[in-house]
């Protein structure tokens, strides 16, 4: 399974990539919303893990767009306290930061079905 990870924090992107690759996932990582949209539109990912607060296009806005354009693509949002207002009733699973690495792996495996 090829997973897109989008977060504007380079350190978190490296951490999430390492954790998911160690769990057997192939990872495409980007650092902003526009790059996330481009990665999904390339048709090269099976699931998307999106930080809510990113420059340009937020993760919740990307998730909304994907519901219309790629309704079968599983999406997981990640947010800390400041992004909480954006994920109320979005209908997408949400991981609250900070979370332990095994929680990310569990959540992505649930996306995979």
Legacy VTK file of the C-alpha trace (Angstrom):
# vtk DataFile Version 3.0
C-alpha trace
ASCII
DATASET POLYDATA
POINTS 113 float
0.000 0.000 0.000
1.353 3.405 -0.998
0.556 6.130 1.550
0.790 9.874 1.064
1.980 11.738 4.163
1.567 15.520 4.115
2.838 17.699 6.972
4.608 21.058 6.921
7.018 19.988 9.670
10.063 18.344 8.032
10.924 16.491 11.242
7.451 15.008 11.537
7.427 13.996 7.870
10.695 12.101 8.403
9.330 10.463 11.552
6.024 9.433 9.958
7.821 8.123 6.866
10.204 6.009 8.952
7.404 4.626 11.137
5.197 3.696 8.193
8.042 2.250 6.123
9.112 0.129 9.100
5.526 -1.172 9.197
5.759 -2.200 5.536
4.076 0.733 3.790
5.488 2.574 0.812
5.436 6.313 1.582
5.199 9.422 -0.566
5.859 12.497 1.558
5.152 16.158 0.866
5.305 19.346 2.920
2.301 21.371 1.768
-1.271 21.125 0.588
-0.680 21.817 -3.107
1.955 19.077 -3.291
-0.479 16.721 -1.557
-3.157 17.446 -4.151
-0.650 16.874 -6.967
0.455 13.560 -5.442
-3.125 12.324 -5.179
-4.011 13.507 -8.668
-1.042 11.571 -10.054
-2.993 8.454 -9.089
0.044 7.081 -7.348
-1.268 6.701 -3.769
-3.696 4.315 -2.069
-4.355 6.419 1.057
-3.630 9.920 2.361
-2.498 11.039 5.820
-2.866 14.814 6.025
-1.903 17.378 8.630
-4.762 19.829 9.076
-2.770 23.062 9.457
-0.484 23.426 6.439
0.398 26.489 4.369
-1.545 27.024 1.180
-4.261 24.400 1.339
-5.193 22.847 4.691
-5.571 19.117 5.205
-9.286 19.387 5.940
-9.811 21.287 2.665
-7.864 18.608 0.807
-9.971 15.903 2.467
-13.147 17.688 1.353
-11.841 17.958 -2.200
-10.870 14.273 -2.216
-14.373 13.275 -1.100
-15.612 14.782 -4.364
-12.806 13.853 -6.772
-11.516 10.560 -5.299
-14.358 9.266 -3.121
-12.769 5.829 -2.673
-9.426 7.139 -1.407
-9.059 6.574 2.354
-8.026 9.740 4.217
-6.736 10.266 7.759
-6.326 13.747 9.250
-3.791 14.682 11.930
-4.118 17.730 14.143
-2.940 19.334 17.327
-5.004 21.602 19.551
-4.923 24.569 17.159
-6.419 22.575 14.298
-9.230 21.088 16.356
-11.784 23.632 15.096
-11.252 22.405 11.519
-12.025 18.742 12.129
-15.395 18.929 13.852
-17.858 16.757 11.934
-15.664 16.370 8.859
-16.518 12.693 8.543
-12.855 11.714 8.311
-10.853 9.822 10.945
-8.599 12.119 12.980
-5.410 11.436 14.950
-4.804 13.987 17.696
-1.169 15.128 18.005
0.949 14.139 19.721
0.377 10.439 19.227
2.648 7.406 19.639
4.068 5.892 16.435
2.084 2.673 16.853
-1.135 4.717 16.800
-0.248 6.026 13.336
0.453 2.508 12.088
-2.821 1.242 13.559
-4.811 4.078 11.984
-3.245 3.563 8.535
-3.871 -0.181 8.726
-7.526 0.585 9.488
-7.619 2.793 6.394
-6.287 -0.116 4.354
-9.199 -2.212 5.557
LINES 1 114
113 0 1 2 3 4 5 6 7 8 9 10 11 12 13 14 15 16 17 18 19 20 21 22 23 24 25 26 27 28 29 30 31 32 33 34 35 36 37 38 39 40 41 42 43 44 45 46 47 48 49 50 51 52 53 54 55 56 57 58 59 60 61 62 63 64 65 66 67 68 69 70 71 72 73 74 75 76 77 78 79 80 81 82 83 84 85 86 87 88 89 90 91 92 93 94 95 96 97 98 99 100 101 102 103 104 105 106 107 108 109 110 111 112
